[in-house]
Every structure is written in structure tokens, then in C-alpha cells.
Amino acid sequence: MSVMLDNPDVDVVGVNESERQLFLMRSAVGPDNGQAGVKPAFGRTRLDRRSPRASAAVARVLALVFLMASLSTCGEAMPSEPLKLGLLTYISAGSHQNAQDRQRAFHLAVAHLNQAGGVFGRPVQAAVGDTALDPDTAVAEARRLIEDEGVHALVGPSTSANALPVAEGVAGPARVPLISPSATSPSLTDAEDDDFFFRAALSDLAQGPVLARIARQRGFDNVGLIYRNDLWGQGLARAFEGAWDGGVRSVASEPGQTGLADALRKTAAGGAQALVVILFQAEAITAVREALDHGVYDQFVLGDALKNTELIEAIGTDALAGTYGAGTAVPPDSRSSSAWMAAWLDAYGEPPRGSYVREVYDATIALALAAQAANGTDGAAIRDQLRSIGVAPGESVVAGPDGVAEALETLADGGEVIYQGASGTLDWNADGDLAQGHVGIWRFTADGQIEDLEAVPYRN
């Protein structure tokens, strides 16, 4: 049955618009098994129906009766504003593949939420900010999204060097939940963020040992290491060195530094057989190209930031086919990941080529489900629900439009859910770090693609 909500003959006084619409919907459905038409609620009335004053009085009485009934039935009133989520990522700098696919993942998540009817029954709104891989810009964009755009929660930033100042200087003080999909520095565990910062990716305490394992399994016992001299590069380099039992000479590279031949020779001076590369995309292209051109290295082990095809496209398959790296991974035989991939292909027609793409989707969905569970947009209330939506007890739901719809419906009915993320289990500890997950081992193929080889389980 279709219901018209716009009734000019009923003047509902003293209630807000959502309460007015609720009253009008109830008055359009009779009490007799949902039959259309309004039956007298109090029997025959002696008021003159031709009197405008009488009509207004009846309308006000009906409004109050139905409003009180609806509030007592629903328990809590509908929040007064729609949920608005922000994405804070690099767009104008960094890997184009990563930037494009992470934005796509964010918008896909919002589309799935709205396809399911939205949060609180309203469409979720979205806004995007560009960090340009610069901490000061990241802070300014975070403030803009919160203060000017009015977002209630943020996905991002993508990098550890940007995430720390945003978590401590913006999100924490503003009491706005923040989930980074890819900021992995161990230093972020101790961020002073008033418990408003979470991560949808494992700390590099998990990745470092996997990088060391790759190097050992490739037959290397002496390596050079070049790392980005920022919060992420320093943390992953230390995690690798702590797990590596062979020889290593390490050199830091400043962000954006060019002319790396001398630094590369220093790492190779101890007889290194391969170079471990912990750099961002453009820097890695420079380092690998110069290592090859100057005859310093022809074997490489790659960190997680390089798990996309931009490096091999720039250098060539002759040099890099068969090169191994560590990075993101999904649990084996994940039903949620399969459902998400089907939805992604339906939306975009080809698989994502960037890294930490599923994590962006999961962070977005997690914030929305937490808001639905909290029945509001208050930042502290959303934060307090985050740790409950991915672990037992609850009804298990998966990523993708059907799973998201099921999760929202269950939460709206007062139930609990276990959201099985497209990237894995969202089990956050007291520091906002994932308590479990997987680190992937992958390699470049002869046709320039990425082949996932193994998902190494991790639990802290």
C-alpha cells in the first residue's frame, strides 16, 4: 500500500518534522489490519467538523496521542540529523592506483549503506579531504571536514605520519572517531587520542617478521635496507631488523629524496645480496631504477606500500618478475571477501589494483554500524560501539550490499552483529589496534600482475 505523507489538512503543532511525518504515516493507516483511512480514535465527536478551531483541536490531540504511542513503541527517538562520514586520504600526491581505489572503496561502502535504506533510516552523507601526503595539510583537511563539512566520523588518514597529528591534534580533542585503513606504524599504538583512533590494518609489528621470513626463504643471509625516514618507515625498518637474524646495513631516505645511488652503495657495502625496500611508490621507483642502473642490486624484497602494479609498470617485468613482498591479505576462503569482490566487480568492472582497499570499505561500514548501534551521531557513543560490532556475541554478517542491509536491520531492531570484514576480523584491543589478522606474501608475475601466495596469521 502506498502512503502519502504530505497532508495539508492536518496541522501538527509543537513537533519536529520527523515526528510530523511519523504521525502522518500512522494516521494514513487505519487500526483495522492496516486498512487505509483514518477511523475515529475516540468514537463520535460532538465538535462541529465545519469549525476550523475544532479541526485544529482534533489534529493536535491526535498528534500527541500518536506521538506518545510511537515513542513508547520505538523506545528511542530517531536522531535529529543524518550520519555524515569523511574520507581523509592522499589524492594529489602518492600512488594513483591507491588513491583511486581507496576513494572507490569509500563511495562503494556509502552506496551499500544507502541502498539498504541508510543509517537511522536516512541516507548517509559523505565528504572527502586530500592530505597530499603532508602532515600539516592532513591536519587542516581534518579540521575542515569536522568543522565545515560537519562529519561525525572519519576514515583515514592513509599514512602513519599523517595519522598521528590528526589523531592527537584533531580527532581526539574534537571527540570524532577516526579509523585509518593503512597507518601501520607501531608508534601509533601509544597515540594520545583519548581512545578515538582505531586501525583497520595490523601494526607493522606483524609485517616486519614476514618481510624477514621472505628474505630468508629467498635464500638471502645478508641484505641492504632503505627506508623512508618518517613514522611508517622507521617503525617497519625496526620491526624487520628485530626479526632478521642475518647481516643488514640500513640507510634512511628523506621523503621525496632523489639521487639515491650513494645511499644504495652504503647499504651494499657489507656484501648484501638483496635490497629491502620500505619506501612509497615514487621513491621506490627511483631507488630500484638507480640500484639496477648502477649495478648495485638486482634482487629486492618489497614492503606493503608497494603492493600495486605501478612499480613493475615503471621498471619492467624483465627486472622485477618474481620479486616478492609483504602486504595486505584476507583470511583464506573468506566468504565476506568473496561477497565484497562480487560487489566491487559489479560496480567497477575490474578488480582493485591498489592496496588497503578492503580496509577502507570496512572502516566506513564499521563506523556506520557503530552509529546505528548507538542510535546517534555523538562521537563518543559511536566510538563506544566500535569494539562490539566485529566480535561475538551477535548475528554474523558479511560485506557487500546484502550483508550490510542485514546488519543495519538487525541493529535497528535492537540486536547485535558480528561484522565479518572484507579484509578480515575487526577485533580491536584497548589501544584501537587489531588483535588479529593476516599478513600477505605476494610476488610480481611475468605478465606484470600481483599473485597472492600466502596469508600468514597473526595474533598479538
FITOR-494912 format. One record per residue: residue in three letters; x negated, y negated, z negated of N, C-alpha, C in turn. Coordinates in steps of 0.1 Angstrom, whole numbers, plus 5000, padded with zeros to 4 digits. Each point is the difference from the previous one (the first is absolute). Example, Ala and Ser with C-alpha at 12.3 -4.5 7.8 and 13.67 -1.06 7.14 Angstrom:
2
Ala486850574922500949885000499149885000
Ser500449895007499149895000500849894992
This chain:
460
Met499250125000500849885000499149885000
Ser500349905009499349885000500649904990
Val499149924993500549914990499549865003
Met501049915001499649865003499749934986
Leu498849944999499549944988500449854999
Asp500349945011500249865000501549985000
Asn500549964988501549984998500249854996
Pro500449915009500149864996501249984991
Asp500950094998501149984991499750024985
Val498850054997499750034987498949914995
Asp500349924990499049914995499450054987
Val498850065000499450064989499149904993
Val500549954988499349894994499150054989
Gly498849954998499250034989499150135001
Val499950055012499250125002499049975012
Asn498950075000499049975011500550085013
Glu499249985011500550055012500050155001
Ser499050074993500050155000501250054993
Glu500449934988501250044993501249985007
Arg500149895008501149965008500250115011
Gln498950045006500250105011500450144994
Leu499550034988500450124993501550004997
Phe500549894995501449994997500850015013
Leu499649935010500850015013500050145005
Met498950074999500050145005501050084992
Arg500049994986500950074992501449975003
Ser500349875002501449965002500550045014
Ala499050045009500450055013500450145000
Val499650074990500350154999501050024988
Gly501150065004501050024989499750114991
Pro500650014988499750104990500550145004
Asp500750015011500650135003499250085010
Asn498950074995499150085009499449925011
Gly499749874997499349925010500849955011
Gln501350004999500949955010499849855001
Ala500149955012499849855002501249934995
Gly499849874996501049924995499949984985
Val500449894995499949974985501350024994
Lys500150094990501250024993500049924987
Pro501149954995500149924988499350074989
Ala499149944993499350064989500850004987
Phe501049914999500749984987501550015002
Gly500450075010501550015003500549875006
Arg501349984999500649885007499649884992
Thr499749895007499749884994501149905001
Arg500249924989501149905001499549865006
Leu498750005003499549885006500549985014
Asp500349885003500549965014498850025009
Arg500050105009498950025009499849895010
Arg501049915001499949895009499249894994
Ser499750014986499349894993498550025002
Pro499349905005498550015001499450024987
Arg500649944989499450014987500150154995
Ala501250065003500150144996499150095008
Ser499949985013499150085008498549994995
Ala499649884996498649984995499950074987
Ala501050004992499950064986499950155002
Val500850065009499950145002498750045005
Ala499449935009498750035006499050004989
Arg500049904991499049994990500150124990
Val501250034996500250124992499550135006
Leu500450025013499550125007498550005001
Ala499449885002498550005001499450044987
Leu500549954989499450034987500250154997
Val501250055003500250144997499150095008
Phe500049985013499250095009498549984997
Leu499649874997498549984997499650084987
Met500849994990499750074988500050155002
Ala500950055008500150145003498750045007
Ser499649925010498950045008498750004992
Leu499949904991498749994992500050124990
Ser501150034994500050124991499850135007
Thr500450005013499750135007498650015005
Cys499449895005498750005005498949994990
Gly500349964988499049994990499249875000
Glu499349985011499249885001500449935013
Ala500049864999500349925011499050015011
Met500449985012499150005012499049894998
Pro498750025002499049885000500549895009
Ser499649884995500549885007499349975013
Glu498950065003499249975012499550135006
Pro499750005013499550125007498550014997
Leu499550135001498650024998499249955012
Lys498949944997499149955010498650054997
Leu499450075010498750064999499049935009
Gly498749994996499049945008498950105003
Leu499449985012498850085003498849905001
Leu499050034993498849925000498850085006
Thr499649975012499050085007499249915009
Tyr498950065006499349925010500650025013
Ile500149895008500650005013499049935010
Ser499449894996499249925009498550054999
Ala499750094991498650054999500150154997
Gly498950075002500050144997500550095011
Ser500250134997500450095011501449975005
His500049995013501349975007501050124998
Gln499450125002500950124998500650014986
Asn499149984990500650004986501049894998
Ala499749885004500949894998501450025007
Gln499950055012501350025007500850114994
Asp499450124997500750114995500549984986
Arg499349924992500549974986501249915000
Gln500049905009501249925002501150095005
Arg499850085009501050095005500650094989
Ala499150054991500550094989500949924991
Phe499649884997500849914991501449985006
His500049965012501349975006500950125002
Leu499350125002500850125002500650044986
Ala499349984989500650024987501249914997
Val499849885003501149904998501250045009
Ala499750045013501150055008500850124995
His499250104994500650114994500949974988
Leu499549904992500849964989501349935004
Asn499949925010501249935005500950095008
Gln499550105006500850105007500950074990
Ala499450024988500750074990501049914992
Gly500149885004500949914993499349904991
Gly498750005000499349904992499950044985
Val499449914993499950024985501049914993
Phe500750054991501249944993501149985011
Gly500050075011501049995010499749885009
Arg498949944999499649885008498850035008
Pro499949945012498850025008498749954993
Val499050075001498749964994499449905010
Gln499449894995499349905008498550024999
Ala499349955010498650035001499249875004
Ala498849994995499149895004498650065001
Val499149945008498750055002499049884999
Gly498850034993498949914998498750055006
Asp499249925005498750045006498949964991
Thr499250104995498949974991498849965008
Ala499950035013498849975008498750064994
Leu500250104991498850074994499349904991
Asp500649904995499349904992500849994986
Pro499250014989500750004987500849874997
Asp499449885004500749884997501349995008
Thr499950045013501250005008501050104995
Ala499650124995500950104994500849944988
Val499349934992500649944988501049895005
Ala499649925009500949895005501350065007
Glu499850115007501150065007500950084990
Ala499450064990500850064989500949904993
Arg499449884997500849904994501149955009
Arg499749985013501049965009501250105001
Leu499750135001501050105000500949994988
Ile499449994988500850004988500749874998
Glu499349885001500649874996500949955011
Asp499650015013500749945011501050105006
Glu499550125003500950105006500950074990
Gly499750004987500850064990500050155000
Val498950065003500050155000500050044985
His500650124998500150064986498950104998
Ala499350055010499050104999499150005013
Leu498850044998499049995011499450145003
Val499850025013499250115005498749945005
Gly498850054994498749945003499349954988
Pro498949935002499349995013499350135004
Ser499450005012499450125006498750034994
Thr499249904996498650024996499849974985
Ser499050074995499849984985499549864997
Ala499249945008499549874998501149895000
Asn501150035007501249915000501050044989
Ala500050134997501050054990499749954986
Leu498850004996499749964986500449864997
Pro499649895008500549874996501549985002
Val500650075009501549995001500650064988
Ala499650124996500550074988499949924987
Glu498849954998499749934988500449855000
Gly500049945011500249855001501449975004
Val500750095007501349965005501150104995
Ala499950135004501150094997500250024985
Gly498950024992500250024986500649884993
Pro499449875002500749894994501449975004
Ala500350035013501349975005501050124997
Arg499550114994500850124997500750055012
Val499250025011500550065012499350135003
Pro500750115001499350135003499249995013
Leu498950075000499150005012499550145002
Ile500250065011499550135004499149995012
Ser498750024998499050005011500150145007
Pro500050015013500050135007498650055002
Ser499049924998498650045004498949944993
Ala500249924989499049954992499550114990
Thr498850055003499650124993498849994990
Ser499549884998498849984991500450054986
Pro499150074994500250044986500149894990
Ser499449885004500149884991501449964998
Leu500950035009501449954999500750074989
Thr499550114995500750074989500049914988
Asp499049924998500049914988500449865003
Ala500749985011500549865003500949954989
Glu499949874997500849944989501349945007
Asp500950095002501249975008501350014993
Asp500050034987501250014991500850115005
Asp499450115006500750125005500949975012
Phe499749905008500849985012499350045013
Phe498850064999499350055011499950155001
Phe500450055011500050155003499450035013
Arg499650125002499450045013500650135005
Ala500349995014500550125006498950095007
Ala498849974997498850075005499150044988
Leu499350115001499150044989498949914998
Ser499549984988498749934998498950075007
Asp498949935003498950065007499250094991
Leu500350014987499550114992500350135006
Ala501150015008500350125007499350025013
Gln499849895007499450005014498550024999
Gly499349944991498650014999499550155001
Pro500550094991499550145001500350075013
Val501149965007500350065012499149955011
Leu499649885000498949955009498750084998
Ala499750024987498850084997500150145005
Arg501250064998500250145005499850015015
Ile500649905007499850005015498650005004
Ala499249904994498649995003499350134998
Arg500250074988499450124997500450115010
Gln501350015003500450115009499549985014
Arg499749875004499449985013498550035000
Gly499550054989498650045000499049894996
Phe500549894996499149894996499650014985
Asp498749974997499649994986499349874997
Asn500049915010499449874998500749905010
Val500649904994500849915008499749864997
Gly500349915010500149864997501449964998
Leu500249894993501349954997500149855002
Ile500949955008500249865001501449974996
Tyr500249904991501449984995500349855000
Arg501249975001500549865000499849944986
Asn499449894998499749944987501249934995
Asp501050074997501249954993500650104991
Leu501149984994500550084989500350155005
Trp500550015012500250135006498750075003
Gly499149945008498850065004499150044988
Gln499949924991499250034988500550124992
Gly501450004998500650114993499850135007
Leu500350015013499950125007498550055001
Ala499149905002498650045000499550074987
Arg500549944989499650064987500750134998
Ala501250025005500750134999499350105008
Phe499549975012499250095008498750044993
Glu499349904996498750024994500150094987
Gly501149984993500250084988500250145003
Ala500650035011500350145004498950075008
Trp499149925006499050055010498850054992
Asp499550125003498850054994498850005009
Gly500149945011498849995009499349875000
Gly499149975009499449885001500949895006
Val499849884996500949895006499249864998
Arg500149925010499549864999501249925005
Ser500449904991501249925002499749865003
Val500749945009499949855003501449945001
Ala500149884993501349935001500049915012
Ser501149995007500249915011501149904996
Glu499749875002500949904997501250005010
Pro501249974996501250005009499749915012
Gly500250065012499849935012498549995005
Gln499150064993498649995003499750075014
Thr499249945008499550055012498550025000
Gly499550075010498550025000499650094989
Leu500450125000499850104989498950095002
Ala499249995011498950095003499050024988
Asp499649894995499050004989500650084988
Ala501249974996500750064989500150155003
Leu500350045012500150145003498750074999
Arg498949945004498750064999499650024985
Lys500549914992499750024985500750134995
Thr501250025004500750124996499450135005
Ala499349995011499550125007498550034995
Ala499449914993498650004997499650134992
Gly501050064993499750124992500250135007
Gly500249995013500250125008501450045001
Ala500949905000501550035001500350075013
Gln500950104999500550075012501349945005
Ala500749934992501349955005500349874992
Leu500949925005500449874994501450014995
Val500249984987501449994994500449865002
Val501249985007500449865003501349964992
Ile499849914991501149954992500249855003
Leu500649975012500249875005501349995006
Phe500549875003501249985007499750025015
Gln501149995008499950045014499049935008
Ala500049875001499149925008498650024995
Glu499850004987498650024995499550145003
Ala500850104999499650135004499650025014
Ile500849935009499650015014498649945002
Thr499749894994498749945001498950094994
Ala500350064988499050084994499750135008
Val501150075005499850125007499349975014
Arg500449905006499449965013498549974999
Glu499749924990498649974998499250124995
Ala500650094992499350124996499650095012
Leu501050015009499750075013499149935009
Asp500249875002499149935010498650004995
His499749994987498649994995499550144996
Gly500750105003499550144997499950034985
Val500749934992499950024985500850124996
Tyr501250025005500950114996500850045013
Asp500350135000501050055009501150094994
Gln499950014986501050074993500649914989
Phe501350014998500749914991501150074992
Val500249954988501150044991500849884997
Leu501350005002500849885000501049994989
Gly500149884994501049974989501449985005
Asp500949994991501450005003500549895009
Ala499349884999500449895008499950025015
Leu499250105004499750035014500950115006
Lys501050044992500950115005501049945010
Asn499549955011500949975012499150015012
Thr500549985012499250025012499249885005
Glu500149894993499349885005498550025001
Leu499450074991498550025000499650095011
Ile500750115003499650095011500349945013
Glu501049915001500349935012498949905004
Ala499549944989498949905002498750065003
Ile499750114994498650075001500050105011
Gly501150085001500050105010500050144994
Thr500750095007500150144996498650085000
Asp499249965010498750075001499249994987
Ala500149884993499249984988500850054988
Leu501349994999500750024988500950124999
Ala500250075011500850124999499450104991
Gly500850054991499550104990499549934987
Thr500149864999499749934988501150024990
Tyr499650024987501050034989500149884991
Gly501249994994500249904990501050044989
Ala500249924990501050024990501149905001
Gly501150024995501149915001501350054995
Thr501149945004501350044995500450145005
Ala500950064992500550135003501350024994
Val500850085006501350044994500050144995
Pro500850034990500050144995500350105011
Pro499450125000500350105011501550035000
Asp500550025012501450045002501049914993
Ser499749875001500949904993501349985008
Arg501150034995501349985006500349855002
Ser499549924989500349865001499149935011
Ser498850045001499149955011500650035014
Ser500550125001500650045013501249925003
Ala500949974990501249925002499649865004
Trp499049954993499549865003499549995014
Met499250105004499450005013501150005011
Ala501050084998501150005010500749875001
Ala500249934988500649875000499149905007
Trp498750014998499049915006500050015015
Leu500050135005500050025014501349955006
Asp501150024993501249955005500049855002
Ala499349934991500049865000499049945010
Tyr498850065000498949945008499450095011
Gly500450125001499750085012498650075000
Glu499149964991498750064999499550004986
Pro499250104996499550004986499249884996
Pro500049974987499149884996498650045002
Arg499249905003498650025002499149944989
Gly500749914992499349944988500050094988
Ser499349954990499950084987500949934990
Tyr500450084989500849954989501349955005
Val500650065010501349965006501150054992
Arg500050134997501050064992500149944986
Glu498849964995500049934987500749874999
Val500049935011500749875001501550034999
Tyr500450105008501550045000500450044986
Asp499250094993500350054987500149894990
Ala499049905000500049894991501349925001
Thr500449985013501249925002501350074995
Ile500150135003501150084995500050014985
Ala498950024994499950014985500549874994
Leu499649895004500549874994501549995002
Ala500550035011501549995002500750104991
Leu499550124999500750104991499949964986
Ala498949944996499949954986500949894997
Ala500249915010501049894999501450054999
Gln500350115008501450064999500150064986
Ala499050074995500150064987500249904989
Ala499349895002500149894990501349925001
Asn500750025012501249925003499749854999
Gly498949965005499749855000498749975006
Thr499749875001498849965007498949944990
Asp500350024987499049954991498750095001
Gly498849935001498850065002499650114990
Ala500249964987499650094990500950135000
Ala501349985003500950115001499750095011
Ile499649955012499550085011498850084996
Arg499049934994498850064996500350124991
Asp500949984990500250104990500750135006
Gln500549995012500750115006499050085010
Leu498949935004499150065010499550144996
Arg499650024988499450124996501050124999
Ser501349975001501050104999500550055013
Ile499849935011500750035013499350115008
Gly498750034996499350105007499750134993
Val500550014988499750124992501350054993
Ala499950134995501150064994500449934987
Pro501350004995501150075007500649925011
Gly500950075007500749935011500250095012
Glu500849945009500350075013498949985010
Ser499450105005498949995010500549945013
Val499449895005500349945013498849985007
Val500149995013498849985009500149875007
Ala498949975007499949875008500950025012
Gly500249885007500950005012501449954997
Pro500849975010501349944997500950084992
Asp500150135002500950094993499650004985
Gly498750024998499550014986500249874992
Val499749895007500249874993501449984997
Ala500950035009501549984998500450094988
Glu499550124999500450094989499449944987
Ala498849955000499449944988500849884995
Leu500449915009500749884996501450044994
Glu500650095007501450054995499950064986
Thr499050084998499850074987499849904989
Leu499149905003499749904990501249914997
Ala500749965011501249924998501150074992
Asp500050135000501050074992499550034986
Gly498849954997499550024986499150124999
Gly499650065011499150124999498649965000
Glu499150105001498649995001499550075012
Val498849955005499550065012498550034998
Ile499550105008498650025001499749975015
Tyr499549885003499649975014498750065004
Gln500150105009498850065005499549925012
Gly499049924997499549915010499550065013
Ala500049925011499450055012498650024999
Ser499349934991498650014998499650104988
Gly501050044992499850084989500849964988
Thr499650064989500749984987499749864994
Leu501049924997499849874993500150024985
Asp498950054994499950034986499049904994
Trp500549894995499249894995499750024985
Asn498749984997499650014986500149864993
Ala499649994988500249874992499249895007
Asp499050025008499349895006500549975014
Gly501150065004500549985014499350085011
Asp499150084996499350095009500750135003
Leu499950065011500650135003499250104992
Ala500850094993499450104992499750125008
Gln500550015013499750125008500149965015
Gly499550085008500149975015499050095007
His499749965013499150075009499149905007
Val498850055002499049925008499750095013
Gly500149935011499950085013498550015005
Ile499750115007498850015008500550005014
Trp499449925009500449995014498849985009
Arg500250015013498949985009500549945013
Phe499149945007500349955014499950125009
Thr500950015010500050105010499349965013
Ala499850095009499449975012500849915009
Asp501350004998500849915008500349874992
Gly499349974990500149874993501149994990
Gln500650114996501150004990499550044986
Ile500949994990499750044987500650144997
Glu499250094995500550134996499950024985
Asp501250014993500050034986499650144997
Leu499050024991499550144998500450064987
Glu500049924989500350054987500549894991
Ala500950044991500549914990499550054986
Val499149934995499350044987500949954988
Pro500550094992500849954989499249934989
Tyr500749914993499349924990501049984989
Arg499550014987500849974989499149944989
Asn500449884994499149944990500550034986
